[in-house]
Amino acid sequence: MNKKKVNYRTYLCLALMLGLSYARPLKAQTISKDELIFYTSEWKGERFADGRPKIPDNLIERAKNIGIEEAWTVLKNEGYTNQFESNWKMVHDDVPVVGRVVTAMYMPSRPDVEKNIKARGAKQGRKGNTNAWPIDVLTKGDVYVADGFGKIKEGTLIGDNLGNSIYSKSGNGVIFDGSARDLQGLSKIQGFNAFVRDFDPSYLDAVVLMGLNTPIRIGRAIVLPGDLVISEKEGVLFIPAHLAEKVIVTAEFIGLRDKFGQAMLKAGTYTTGEIDSQWTSQIKDAFLKWLAQHPEEMKMTRAQLDEFMQKRTW
């Protein structure tokens, strides 16, 4: 065989391999951008560089004022029945954790796997133990959500040092199916909260990061990167990104309807039976008049309100 042909073919193969490696760079423990877009294909809005859905900041702010019950009902009606998880311990009972999800999946470690993961991470510029890597990718409005396989002793994914780092980068708290340490120190981070299975004084040990911004399971809930998470004392709800606006607007409308109803009942304008049953045209008109008198209560657009008024059965 012609030596020049062999060299040419070898060169072609090498060029192709290099081209593929540059076109599809590997990032430690993540899935490809195409795969993430495939999983979240219903989302049609802006995305982060890695493909994670980027729910707008204004929607996240509005989500801080909706209730889990209303949001859960909207999801259930859409067929999403595996999005809620309860039975948490918290740093603070009155600080909600609301934002875009960054996911992390941890597993029990084994020496050969952890050695390879850390070696690859070091080549890619990652520093520290693998539980610090998800913190490095956080942006404002993100919530670090981790499947720590429920480990309590030596399953403490953060202490107060990492808690401060998380809050400075995201302005938010965390949700861990695992544990945390340094409860006293974490409680001093103003605005921070953690939903965890428990607190423990031990250090993290024999745990390794196996997935970063990959689909994970938190108890009975499936969670994808970019989901919107909202929380209350009773638990956390993970809202698929493509349903975030619908859930928020619907929950806001239900909230408006309830506030109006309560105001009318307190004033004695209508009876409980009238408010709790199908509304008459007179009550609908009174509702619109009440909204005009309380514009600060309405976050949705007038077009969205009109759509609800036309479609909703009273």
C-alpha positions in Angstrom: 0.0 0.0 0.0 1.2 3.5 -0.8 2.9 5.1 2.3 1.4 8.5 1.4 -2.1 7.0 1.4 -1.5 5.5 4.8 -0.2 8.7 6.3 -3.1 10.6 4.7 -5.7 8.2 6.2 -4.0 8.3 9.6 -4.0 12.1 9.5 -7.7 12.1 8.5 -8.6 9.9 11.4 -6.6 11.9 13.9 -8.1 15.2 12.6 -11.6 13.7 12.9 -11.0 12.5 16.4 -9.6 15.9 17.4 -12.5 17.7 15.8 -15.0 15.6 17.7 -13.2 16.2 20.9 -13.4 20.0 20.4 -16.9 19.9 19.1 -18.2 17.9 22.1 -16.1 18.9 25.1 -16.5 16.6 28.1 -17.3 18.2 31.5 -16.9 16.2 34.7 -20.0 14.2 35.5 -22.4 16.0 33.2 -24.5 14.8 30.4 -24.2 16.3 27.0 -26.0 19.5 26.1 -28.0 17.7 23.4 -29.1 15.1 26.0 -30.2 17.8 28.4 -32.2 19.6 25.7 -33.8 16.3 24.8 -35.0 15.7 28.3 -36.3 19.3 28.6 -37.5 19.6 25.0 -40.9 21.2 26.0 -39.0 24.3 27.2 -38.8 26.8 24.4 -37.2 29.7 26.2 -33.6 30.8 26.9 -31.0 28.3 28.1 -27.7 28.4 29.9 -24.6 27.4 28.0 -24.9 23.8 29.1 -28.5 23.5 27.9 -30.2 24.0 31.3 -33.5 25.9 31.0 -33.2 29.5 32.2 -36.5 30.5 33.7 -36.7 34.3 33.8 -35.9 36.1 37.0 -39.2 37.9 37.1 -41.0 34.5 37.2 -38.8 33.3 40.0 -39.7 36.4 42.0 -43.4 35.8 41.4 -43.1 32.2 42.4 -42.0 33.3 45.9 -45.6 34.3 46.5 -47.6 31.3 45.3 -48.8 28.4 47.5 -47.7 24.8 47.1 -51.3 23.5 47.2 -52.4 25.6 44.2 -49.2 24.8 42.2 -49.5 21.1 43.0 -53.1 21.1 41.8 -52.1 22.6 38.4 -49.3 20.0 38.0 -51.7 17.2 38.9 -54.2 18.4 36.3 -51.4 18.4 33.7 -50.5 14.8 34.6 -47.4 15.5 36.7 -47.9 13.5 39.8 -44.3 12.8 40.9 -43.1 16.3 41.8 -43.6 16.7 45.6 -41.5 15.5 48.5 -42.1 16.0 52.2 -40.5 15.0 55.6 -37.7 17.5 55.8 -35.7 19.2 58.6 -34.8 22.9 58.0 -32.4 25.5 59.2 -35.2 28.0 59.4 -39.0 27.3 59.3 -39.8 30.7 57.7 -37.3 31.1 54.9 -38.5 29.6 51.6 -36.1 28.2 49.0 -37.3 29.1 45.5 -35.4 29.1 42.3 -33.9 27.3 39.3 -32.6 23.8 40.0 -29.0 22.7 39.7 -28.9 19.0 40.3 -26.2 16.8 41.8 -26.3 13.0 42.2 -24.1 11.3 44.8 -23.4 7.7 45.4 -21.4 5.6 47.9 -17.8 5.9 46.8 -15.4 3.2 45.7 -11.7 3.9 45.4 -11.1 3.3 41.7 -14.1 5.3 40.5 -13.4 8.3 42.9 -9.8 8.3 41.9 -10.7 8.6 38.2 -13.4 11.2 38.7 -11.0 13.4 40.7 -8.2 13.0 38.3 -10.4 14.0 35.4 -11.8 16.9 37.4 -8.3 18.1 38.2 -7.4 18.2 34.5 -10.6 20.3 33.8 -9.6 22.8 36.5 -12.0 21.5 39.3 -10.8 22.0 42.8 -11.5 20.4 46.1 -13.7 17.5 47.0 -16.5 16.6 44.5 -19.2 18.0 46.8 -17.8 21.5 46.0 -18.1 21.1 42.3 -21.9 21.8 42.0 -21.3 25.0 44.0 -18.9 26.2 41.3 -21.6 26.2 38.6 -24.2 28.1 40.7 -25.5 31.5 39.4 -27.9 33.9 41.1 -31.4 32.4 41.5 -30.2 28.8 41.4 -31.0 26.2 44.0 -28.5 23.4 44.7 -30.6 20.2 44.8 -28.8 17.0 45.7 -29.6 13.3 45.8 -27.4 12.2 48.7 -29.1 8.8 48.8 -30.5 9.7 52.3 -27.1 9.3 54.0 -27.0 11.0 57.4 -23.8 10.0 59.3 -20.9 11.0 57.1 -23.4 12.2 54.5 -23.1 15.9 55.3 -22.8 17.6 51.9 -22.2 21.0 53.4 -21.2 22.8 56.6 -21.2 26.6 57.3 -18.2 27.3 55.0 -19.8 25.8 52.0 -23.2 27.2 53.0 -21.7 30.7 52.9 -20.2 30.0 49.5 -23.5 28.7 48.2 -25.4 31.8 49.4 -22.9 34.2 48.0 -23.1 32.7 44.6 -26.8 31.9 44.3 -28.5 34.1 46.9 -30.4 30.9 47.8 -30.5 27.8 49.9 -30.2 24.0 49.2 -32.4 20.9 49.2 -30.5 17.7 50.0 -31.8 14.1 50.2 -28.9 13.7 52.7 -27.6 15.7 55.6 -25.7 18.9 56.6 -23.4 19.8 59.5 -22.7 23.0 61.5 -26.4 23.9 62.0 -25.5 26.8 64.3 -23.2 28.3 61.7 -25.7 27.7 58.9 -28.4 29.4 60.9 -26.3 32.6 61.0 -26.3 33.0 57.2 -29.1 35.6 56.8 -31.5 34.6 53.9 -30.1 31.0 53.7 -32.1 27.9 54.3 -31.5 24.1 53.9 -34.1 21.4 53.5 -32.3 18.2 54.6 -33.1 14.8 56.0 -31.2 15.5 59.2 -28.1 17.3 60.7 -25.0 15.5 61.9 -21.7 16.5 63.3 -19.7 14.1 61.1 -17.6 15.0 58.1 -18.6 13.8 54.6 -16.9 10.5 53.9 -17.2 7.7 51.3 -19.4 9.7 49.0 -18.7 10.8 45.5 -20.4 13.0 42.9 -21.6 10.8 40.0 -23.9 13.3 38.2 -23.9 17.1 37.8 -26.9 18.7 36.1 -28.4 15.3 35.3 -31.9 14.0 36.1 -32.1 12.9 39.7 -34.6 11.5 42.2 -35.5 13.3 45.4 -37.6 10.8 47.4 -40.7 10.3 45.4 -40.0 13.2 43.0 -38.2 13.3 39.7 -36.1 16.4 39.3 -34.5 17.8 36.1 -31.9 20.6 35.8 -33.7 23.9 35.3 -36.9 22.9 37.1 -38.5 25.6 39.3 -38.5 24.6 42.9 -40.8 26.2 45.5 -41.0 25.3 49.2 -43.0 25.6 52.3 -43.0 24.0 55.7 -44.8 21.0 54.4 -42.3 20.2 51.7 -40.8 21.0 48.3 -42.4 21.0 44.8 -40.4 20.7 41.6 -42.1 22.4 38.6 -41.0 21.5 35.1 -39.5 24.6 33.4 -42.0 24.6 30.6 -44.9 24.7 33.0 -43.5 27.3 35.3 -45.4 30.3 33.9 -48.7 28.4 33.7 -48.4 27.2 37.2 -47.5 30.6 38.5 -50.2 32.5 36.7 -52.9 29.9 37.6 -51.8 30.0 41.3 -51.8 33.8 41.3 -55.3 33.8 39.9 -56.5 31.4 42.5 -54.9 33.6 45.2 -56.6 36.7 43.8 -60.0 34.9 43.8 -59.4 33.8 47.4 -58.4 37.3 48.6 -61.4 38.8 47.0 -63.7 36.2 48.4 -62.3 36.7 51.9 -62.7 40.5 51.6 -66.3 40.2 50.5 -67.1 37.7 53.4 -65.5 40.1 56.0 -67.5 43.0 54.6 -70.7 41.0 54.6 -71.2 41.8 50.9 -71.8 38.1 50.0 -72.4 34.9 51.9 -70.1 31.9 52.0 -72.5 30.0 49.8 -72.4 32.7 47.1 -68.6 32.9 47.2 -67.9 29.1 47.3 -70.4 28.2 44.5 -70.6 29.3 40.9 -70.2 33.0 40.6 -73.0 35.1 39.2 -72.3 37.9 36.7 -72.7 40.4 39.5 -70.0 38.8 41.6 -67.7 38.6 38.6 -68.2 42.3 38.0 -67.5 43.0 41.7 -64.3 40.9 41.4 -63.0 43.1 38.5 -63.9 46.2 40.3 -62.0 45.0 43.4 -59.0 44.3 41.2 -59.1 47.8 39.8 -59.1 49.1 43.4 -56.1 46.9 44.3 -53.7 46.9 41.3 -50.8 46.0 43.5 -52.4 42.5 44.0 -52.2 41.6 40.3 -48.9 40.3 38.9 -50.3 38.6 35.7 -51.0 40.6 32.6 -54.5 41.9 31.8 -54.6 39.5 28.8 -53.9 36.5 31.1 -56.6 37.7 33.4 -59.1 38.0 30.6 -58.3 34.5 29.4 -58.9 33.1 32.9 -62.2 35.0 33.1 -63.4 33.6 29.8 -62.3 30.0 30.3 -62.8 29.4 34.0 -66.0 27.8 35.1 -67.3 29.4 38.3 
